[in-house]
Amino acid sequence: MKKILSALFVSFLVVMFGRVVGKLDISALLPGAQTLEAEMSDLADSSPFVHAVLSDHMDETRQIYSKLDTAGEDGTKNAIASVLIKYGFSALSRTSDAHAIDVMNKGGVALDVLAKRYPEGCRYFLRDEMPPGTQSMPDVTASFRSYQEARRVAYEDGKSHEPIAALSPADVFGVAMKKLDVSLAEIGLLLDPDKIPDVQLCSILKRLVNVQALPEAERAAWARGYISMGAEG
């Protein structure tokens, strides 16, 4: 079973992380568009975590920008992904117990609001992208912004910490199956979330982030393992 979970994790991570990075709007970085500084300003609003990581490593960010003509859009997104994995997710794997759990709790609140008010928005949760058309839904916007900000704060906190114990990705899924009522089949469905009905996707994600359902002693390590999946070892 552990080998199955490990293989599933690799597929899940490639798909989910690919969705996050693949949906990054880098049009402003392309030749003839706005400056890198202007794009970074926009990114601060749309994805605080990504903005924080790239801002902390501006030499690499500028190098990515300087190679746009030769790298193209896909190459640029892959380069951004490398920076996020190397620095962002690694810092999340070192964040404190309180911050790791806070990310999960605020993610759960955001998903609760989305499930009730805007179920189709749950798929955007996987991309760390504010669902479109929510300007008239302040509760949706506020809960999602709170979740995004919690991720940024956890990253900032983790930067100053030494490595902290966290579950392996396979163990994260194992715990989800044993204690969070998420089946192997449902985890498999997340490999192609666009094919899952909105209500079902919301239900799966709400259970998957429900860290409060775990014994208190297990919450922090599990939360760190979940939010840092993809970190370099």
C-alpha positions in Angstrom: 0.0 0.0 0.0 2.8 2.4 0.8 4.3 2.0 -2.7 0.9 2.7 -4.2 0.6 5.8 -2.1 4.1 7.0 -3.0 3.4 6.5 -6.7 0.0 8.3 -6.3 1.7 11.1 -4.5 4.2 11.7 -7.4 1.3 11.9 -9.9 -0.8 14.1 -7.5 2.1 16.5 -6.9 2.9 16.8 -10.6 -0.7 17.5 -11.5 -1.5 19.8 -8.6 1.7 21.7 -8.6 1.5 22.0 -12.3 -1.9 23.5 -12.0 -0.7 26.1 -9.5 2.3 27.1 -11.7 0.6 26.5 -15.0 -2.1 29.0 -14.0 0.4 31.8 -13.1 -0.3 34.8 -15.3 3.1 35.7 -16.6 1.7 37.7 -19.6 3.1 40.9 -18.0 6.6 39.4 -18.1 6.4 38.7 -21.8 8.2 41.1 -24.3 6.4 44.4 -24.8 4.3 44.0 -21.6 4.6 45.8 -18.2 7.8 45.7 -16.2 8.9 43.0 -13.8 8.3 45.4 -10.9 4.7 46.0 -12.1 4.1 42.3 -12.5 5.5 41.6 -9.0 3.1 44.2 -7.6 0.1 42.4 -9.3 1.4 39.1 -8.0 1.4 40.4 -4.4 -2.4 40.7 -4.7 -3.1 37.5 -6.5 -0.8 35.1 -4.8 1.0 36.5 -1.6 3.0 33.3 -1.1 4.4 33.1 -4.6 5.2 36.9 -4.4 7.0 36.5 -1.1 9.2 33.7 -2.4 10.1 35.4 -5.6 10.7 38.7 -3.8 13.1 37.0 -1.5 15.1 35.7 -4.4 15.1 38.6 -6.8 18.4 37.6 -8.4 16.9 34.4 -9.6 13.6 36.1 -10.5 15.5 38.6 -12.6 17.5 35.9 -14.2 14.2 34.2 -15.2 12.9 37.5 -16.6 16.1 38.0 -18.6 15.7 34.6 -20.3 12.1 35.1 -21.4 12.9 35.3 -25.1 14.7 32.0 -25.1 12.8 30.1 -22.4 9.3 31.0 -23.6 6.2 30.7 -21.4 6.5 27.1 -20.5 10.2 27.4 -19.7 9.5 30.4 -17.6 6.8 28.7 -15.6 9.1 25.7 -15.0 11.8 28.0 -13.7 9.4 29.7 -11.3 8.3 26.2 -10.1 11.9 25.4 -9.3 12.3 28.5 -7.2 9.1 27.8 -5.3 10.1 24.2 -4.6 13.6 25.1 -3.6 12.8 27.9 -1.3 9.0 28.2 -0.7 8.0 24.7 0.1 11.2 24.0 1.9 10.4 26.9 4.3 6.9 25.6 4.7 8.3 22.3 5.8 10.1 24.1 8.7 7.3 26.4 9.9 6.1 26.2 13.5 3.3 24.0 14.7 0.9 26.9 15.2 1.5 28.3 11.7 1.2 24.9 9.9 -2.1 24.2 11.7 -3.3 27.8 11.0 -2.9 27.3 7.3 -5.0 24.1 7.4 -7.7 25.7 9.6 -8.0 28.8 7.4 -8.1 26.6 4.3 -11.0 24.7 5.9 -12.8 27.9 6.6 -12.3 29.1 3.0 -13.6 25.7 1.7 -16.6 25.9 4.0 -17.5 29.3 2.6 -16.9 28.2 -1.0 -19.0 25.0 -0.6 -21.9 27.0 0.7 -21.7 30.1 -1.5 -19.7 29.2 -4.6 -19.0 25.5 -5.0 -17.4 25.9 -8.4 -14.7 27.9 -6.7 -13.3 24.9 -4.8 -11.2 23.9 -7.9 -9.5 27.3 -7.7 -8.4 26.4 -4.2 -6.1 23.8 -5.7 -4.4 26.5 -7.7 -4.1 29.0 -4.9 -6.1 31.3 -7.2 -8.9 33.6 -6.1 -12.1 32.3 -7.8 -13.3 34.6 -10.5 -16.6 36.4 -10.1 -16.4 36.7 -6.4 -16.3 40.5 -6.2 -19.9 40.5 -5.0 -19.2 37.8 -2.4 -17.1 39.5 0.4 -17.2 36.5 2.6 -15.7 34.3 -0.1 -13.0 36.9 -0.8 -12.2 37.5 2.9 -11.9 33.8 3.7 -9.7 33.0 0.7 -7.5 36.0 1.4 -7.1 34.9 5.0 -6.0 31.4 3.8 -3.5 32.9 1.3 -2.1 35.2 3.9 -1.7 32.3 6.3 0.5 30.5 3.7 2.6 33.6 3.3 3.1 34.0 7.1 3.9 30.3 7.4 6.6 30.7 4.7 8.1 33.8 6.5 8.1 31.9 9.8 9.7 28.8 8.3 12.6 30.7 6.8 14.2 31.2 10.2 13.8 27.6 11.5 15.9 24.5 11.3 14.2 21.4 9.8 11.3 20.1 11.8 9.8 16.7 11.8 7.1 16.2 9.1 5.3 13.2 7.6 6.4 11.9 4.2 3.9 12.6 1.4 2.9 8.9 1.3 2.2 9.1 5.1 0.2 12.3 4.6 -2.1 10.4 2.3 -2.1 7.3 4.6 -3.3 9.5 7.5 -5.9 11.1 5.3 -7.3 7.7 4.4 -7.2 6.3 7.9 -8.3 9.3 9.9 -9.9 11.9 7.6 -12.3 9.7 5.8 -10.7 10.3 2.4 -10.6 7.2 0.2 -7.8 6.1 -2.2 -10.3 6.5 -5.0 -11.1 10.1 -4.0 -7.4 10.9 -3.9 -7.1 9.4 -7.3 -10.0 11.7 -8.5 -8.0 14.7 -7.6 -5.6 13.9 -10.4 -8.2 15.3 -12.7 -10.3 17.7 -10.6 -12.0 19.3 -13.6 -13.9 16.1 -14.1 -15.2 16.0 -10.5 -18.6 17.6 -9.8 -18.2 20.8 -7.8 -20.0 19.6 -4.7 -18.0 16.4 -4.6 -14.7 18.2 -5.0 -15.6 20.6 -2.2 -16.4 17.6 0.0 -13.2 15.8 -0.7 -11.1 18.9 -0.1 -12.9 19.9 3.2 -12.2 16.4 4.6 -8.6 16.5 3.3 -7.7 19.7 5.2 -9.7 18.9 8.4 -6.7 18.9 10.7 -8.9 19.2 13.7 -10.2 15.7 13.1 -6.8 14.3 14.0 -5.5 13.6 17.5 -3.9 16.8 18.8 -0.4 15.3 19.0 -0.5 14.4 15.3 -1.9 17.7 13.9 1.3 19.8 13.4 3.5 17.1 11.8 0.6 16.2 9.4 -0.1 19.8 8.6 3.5 20.5 7.8 3.7 17.5 5.6 0.6 18.5 3.7 1.4 22.2 3.1 5.0 21.4 2.1 4.5 18.5 -0.3 7.1 19.0 -3.0 9.8 20.4 -0.8 13.3 19.4 -1.6 14.6 16.9 0.9 
